[in-house]
Amino acid sequence: MKRAEKQEYLAAVRSLQDIYMGNFENEAVPRNAHNDASRLHLVAGLYVYNPVTRKFLVQQRSTTKKTFPGQFTDSASGHIMARAGMTLDTIKQEMCRELAEEVGIEADPGALFLWTFFQDPSESEIKFIFVATSDATRVTPDLAEVTDRTGWYEAAELRSMLGSERFVKQVVGLWDVLLQNEAQFSVFMNSLVPWQNYWNWSGGLRDYLVWRAAVDANVEDAHRARRIPLFLGRFQPFHRGHLRCLEAIRQRSGDVIAGIGSAQYSRDARNPLTYDERRDLMQHCIDRAGLDFEHVFFVPIPDVHQEHVWMQNIKLLLGDNVYIHSNNDWVRGLGIAAGIHVADKVSFEMATYNGSRVRDLVRGGGNWQALVPDASYMSRRGLVTIIQQSMK
């Protein structure tokens, strides 16, 4: 008599907002019901690099898989099992189990770095993405899960495969980023260190959601609930052009959400400052300029390296009653495509006042001081030294 298989229960969570605030409370859902679109299932993916051989571990899914059969994907992935007391560390443990089962490689959960997370509306899933290094050189693939083409690939091979082989669409942008950073992979890994306790940055989101609920409760018609401006940028660093935008916003609203993009990255050439450093610099400049906002809600916005998913996640996180302020044409286009109102551009000399130029002048010894609201604050806080030293 055939023995009945043990039923597995997957983790389903309430909302993307809960995950942002570090609430991993979950409901147990039978695996055979995981396609229920009314629940958000937790899944995770892992990308592994060997810095000695300079190869990436790439998995090809079995041709018998119901979804994405025969397509190349990440290094390992899977659904997260339901459990009480779930934390980010227990999710890392799940990923190490998947890696061992699928390709026979053991990993320490402490070696996994959270890279990003996002809600995939097409799959009713919230996906955690991790990255790790390993000194393993061989794989033992479980051929029920993956094919024998699963293995280690040099950067040039992987780059060629992305152009010639079938890959799961969602992983392509992530592999592109890793290939761009392969030459200095340790810099990329170190850039993620402050992000590992990301929920410590969620106070602004929590305050906004409380404020939003109170505002919505005080209007008779929910459709007339007032919208709040969302000022999006990386602020690397905050400069006079950014301040000019906030001055224009203040003329229309006493409240603003400051969405700090690329929140997970720091200490590299393009993103030298941490989220905390950017938030504090921005708050200082707002106070110094006397803008007198009633509320400034600082919210970290991580890159997910899928542009339309990124903007959809902003909408899922903050709701419908926001409108975007950004002079960046790419951001504006994504906002319009997602059905978010986009305010008119604020006029200032973008060729003069932009983050890339400020960073270049800081590193080259030019006159960057005239481009920022408070150069002495940046010097006192060590931000100038950080920008100078964060070079690839």
N, C-alpha and C positions, 0 to 999 in steps of 0.2 A: 504494500500500500504506500502511495506517494505521500511523503510528509508535507504538511501544509507549510507554506512559507510564512515567516513571521511578518506581521503587518508593521510597516514603518510609518512614523508620524513626522510630517514636515512642519517647520516653524512658519506661522503666518502672523504678521504684525498689523497694527492698526493704521499707521500712516508714515509717510516720509518725514513729517514733522517730528514724530516720536523718535525716529532714528537719529535725526539731527541733534536732538537733545539728549541722546545717550540712553533712551528708554528702549530696552530690548525685550520687554514683556511680550510673550508670544502665545499663540493658541496652537494646539496640536491638530493637524489636519492629515487625514490618511493620504498616503502617497497617491493612491488611485483617484483621489479627488483634487489633485494639485492644479488641474486646469480650471478650477472654479474662479472665474474672473472677479468675484466679489471679495476675494481675499488677496492680500499682498504676501507672497511667499518670499522668504529669504533665500538667496542663492549667493554663491561666492565664486570668484575665479582667481587663479594664481598664475603669475608670470615669473619664470625662474631663469637666472643667468649664471653661468660659470665664469668668473673673472679670470681664472687661470687659462682655460682653453679658449676663452672669449667666444663662447657659444651659448645660444638660447635653446631652452627646451620647448619644443613645439609638438602639440598633440594633434593627431588626425583621428576624428571620431569614426567608430566602426560603421561600416556600410549598412549594418542592420539596425542602427539607431532610428527611432521614429522622427526625431528632429535633427536637421542638419546632417544627414547620413553622408559619410565620406568626406566631410569638410574639415579643413584645418581650423584650429581654434587656439586657445591659450595653452598653458602648461598642464593645468588641472582645474577642474571645476565641479560643482555639484550643489544640490540643495542642502540647506542647513536643517539638521534634525531638531525637532522641538525639545525644549528642556526648560526647567525652572532655573532661575538665576543666570540666564544667559548674559554674557559679556562679550566684548570684542575679543578677549583672549580665548573664550570657548569657541568662537567662530574660527579663530586661527587654528585651534586644535582640530576642528572639523576639516579644514583645508589640508592639514598635514595628513590626516587619515585618507582623504581622497587621493593625494599625491602618492602615498604608499600603495594604495589599492590599485590605482590605474597604471602606474609606471614603475612601481617598486623602488621608489626613492624615499628615504627617510629624511625628515626635516624637523628642526626644533621650532615650535611655535613662536619662540622669542625672536627668531630670525626673519619672521614675516613682517613686512611694513605695510600698513594700510596706505593705499595709493589714492583711491577715491571710492565713492559710492553714489548710486543714483537709482531712481525708480524708472523701470522700463515699462512705459504705458502699453506697449504692444504685447507684453508677456504677463502683466499684473505681478511683477516681481520687483523687489529691491535687491540690487546687486552690490556686493562688496568686492572690491578689486584689491588684491595684494600683490606685492612684488618681493622677491627674495633672491639671495645668491646661494649657490651650492657648489661644493667641490666634486659632486658626483659626475661620472663620465659615462656610465652605462645605464640603460633602462631595461626593465623587465615588464613589457607591456601586457596588460590583461586584454587579450584579443577579443573578449566579449564586449569591451568598452572602447578600445582604440585599435588602430591598425598597426602593422609592423613598420610603417613609415614614421611613427612617432619616435622622436629622438632629438639629438642635439644638432643644431645648425649654426654655422657661422653667419655673421651679420650679412655678408654679401649673398649667401644662399637664401636667407630668409627674405631679404629685400627682393630677390628675383622671384621667389615663390609667391610673394604678395601680388606680383604682377601677372603670374601665370597659373597659379593654382586657385581652387575654390576655398575661400576662407569664410567662416561665420562673419557676417557683416559687422557685428558689434565689436569685434576684436581688432579690426584693421587699424583704426586710429590709435589704439593703445600700442600695438606693435610698432607703428610709425614713430611714436614718441620714444619708445625704448631704443629703437635703432638710431634715432638722432642723438641719444645720450650714451650710446655704447662706449665711445672712446673714453669717457670719464664717468663710468657708471657709479663709482663711489660718491661723486658729487651729487648725482641724481638721488641716490639713496639717502644721503645726509640731508638733502633739501626737504625730505619728508618727516624728519625727526619731530619737529614741534607739532605736527599734525596728528600724531599718534593718540593724543588725548583731546581730540577735536571738540568733544562735547563741553569742555571747559570754556569754549568760545560761544556757547549757545545762549548766553544771557540776553543778548539783544533780540534774538528771535523769540525767546520766551516772553519778553516784555512786549514785543510787538503783537503777539497773538492775544495776550491779555487785553491790550489796548484795543485791538481790532474787534474783539468780542464785545467790549463795552460800547464802542462806537456803533456797531451794527445793532446792538440791543436798543439803542436810543433813537432809531429811525423807524418810522411807520412802514415805509416801503423799502425792503432790502435792496432794491435796484437803485435807490437813491443814496445809499450809503456812500460817504465821501471817499474819493480815491486819494491815495497817498503817493507822492513821487518816490520812485526808486532810482537812486543815483548809482549807476554801475560803473566800476572801473577797477584796475589793479592797484592804482595809487602807489607806483614804484618809482619815485616817491610822490607824495602829494605836492602839487605845484600850483602856481598862480592861475593857470587855466582851470584847474579843478575848483579853486576858490571862486573864480568868476562864475562857474556853473552853479555853485551853492548859493551865491548871492542872487542869481536869477531865480532859483528855486524858492528862496526865502521870500521873494516878492509875491509868490503865489500860495505858499503853504507854510504853516508853522511847524509842520512835521515832515520828516524825511527818513527813508530807509537808505542807509549807505551799504550797498552790496559790494563787498570787497572780494573781487574775483581772484582766480588762481590761488585760493586761500591756503591750499596744502603746500605750496612751494615757498622756499626761502633759501638764501645763501647761495644762489647761483647768479649768473650774469644778468639774466632777464628779470629775475625775481629775488633781489638781494634781501629784502626786509620781510620779517615774519608778519603774520596777521596781527599779532599784538602790537608790534612796532608801527605798522601802518594805521591801525585804529587809533593808537595814542597820539600819533603825529596829526592825524586828521582832526581829532577832538581838540587838540591844542590850538590848531589853526582856526577852527570854528570859533572857539572861545576868544581867541586873540582878536579876531575880526569883529567880534560883537554881533554875530548874526542872530543870536537869541532865539534859536529854535526851541519850541516847547518840548519836542521829542526828536532825538536822533537815535535811530535803531541801527546798530551795527550788526550786520549779518554776514558770516563767511559764505562765499559761493565757490565751491571747488570746481576745478576743471574736470569734465568727464570725457573729453576728447571725442564727443559725438555732438556736433553743434546743435542740432534740433532737439535732441534729448536734453541738452544743457538748458535751453530756454524753457522747454516744457517743465523741467524740474523746478526752475525758478517760479513758474506759475503755480505748480502744485504746492510749493513751499509757502508762498506768500499770499496765494488767493487771487481772485479776479480784480479786486479793487486797488490795483496799483497801476501807475503809468511810468514808463521808462524815460529817464533823462540820460542821454549819452550822445556824444558827438561822433562815436565810432560807427561808420556805415554798416559794418558787419553785424554789430550788436543790434542796431536799429532794424536791419532787415530781418534778423531772427525774431525780434519782438513782434514785428508786424505779421510775420508768418504764423506766430503762435497766437495771434488774436489779442495781443496786448497793445493798448494805446501807447504811442510814442510821441513825446513832446518835441517841439521844434528845437533845432540846434541852438546852442548859445554861442554868440559870436565872440571869438577871441583868436589870436594868432596861433593856430595849432602848429604851424611849422616852427614857431619859437618855443611855445609852451607844450612840451610833450615829455613823457617819462624817459624815452630813449635818449633824447638830447641831454636832459639833466644828468643821467647816469654817465653818458660819454664825457660831458664836461667835468664832472666830479673826478672821473678816472684820468682825464687828460690834463687836469690842472687849469681848466678854463674858468670863465666867470659864470658859474652855476648859481651863485648866491642871489643874483637878480631875478632868477626864475622861480624861486620858492618863497612862500610867505614868511618863513622865519628860519634863516640859515643858521643863526646862532643856536637855536634849539636843536637842530639836526646835528650840529657839531658837539654840543654838550652831551647829547644822548648817545653819541658814538655812531650815529647812522651814516655819517660821511665815511668813516673808516670802514664800516661794514660794506658800503657800496664799492669802495675802492678795492677791498679784498675779495669781493664776490665776483671773481673773473674766471672764465674758463680758459 
